[in-house]
Amino acid sequence: MQDELQRLYATILERRDNPAEKSYTAYLFAQGLDKILKKCGEECAETIIAAKNGGGEEAVCELADLFFHLHVLMAQLDITPDDVAAELARRAEKSGNLKQTHQTDKNT
C-alpha cells in the first residue's frame, strides 16, 4: 500500500507542478484550498454513508476517493506522506493515552 500511496502522491505533485489540460487534479489546484477542502468533506461524508450501508465495494471506492482528495490536500499544504507516517510512528510509541469520557446521566 505504501508504494501505491507514494506513487499517487508523486502523480498529484506532477499535476500540481505541470498542470495538464483536462486534468481533474490540476483543476482542484487551480480552484484552490476551499475547493479541495470541500471535496475532502464530501468524500468523507460519502465514505461514512457507504460504511453505514454495509461497506463492501462501495466503501472501498469511497475510501479511495477520500485518500485521493486527502493527498491533494497534503500536496496543497506541502505535507508529504512521510510527514504523516512520522507522526503516526510517533503516536505508535505512546501507550495508555486513552482519554477519559465524561459520563452523563441521560435520565436527569
C-alpha positions, 0 to 999 in steps of 0.5 A: 500500500505504501508504494501505491500511496507514494506513487499517487502522491508523486502523480498529484505533485506532477499535476500540481507542478505541470498542470495538464489540460483536462486534468481533474487534479490540476483543476482542484489546484487551480480552484484552490484550498476551499475547493479541495477542502470541500471535496475532502468533506464530501468524500468523507461524508460519502465514505461514512454513508457507504460504511453505514450501508454495509461497506463492501465495494462501495466503501472501498471506492469511497475510501479511495476517493477520500485518500485521493482528495486527502493527498491533494490536500497534503500536496496543497499544504506541502505535507508529504506522506512521510510527514504523516507516517512520522507522526503516526510512528510517533503516536505508535510509541505512546501507550495508555493515552486513552482519554477519559469520557465524561459520563452523563446521566441521560435520565436527569 
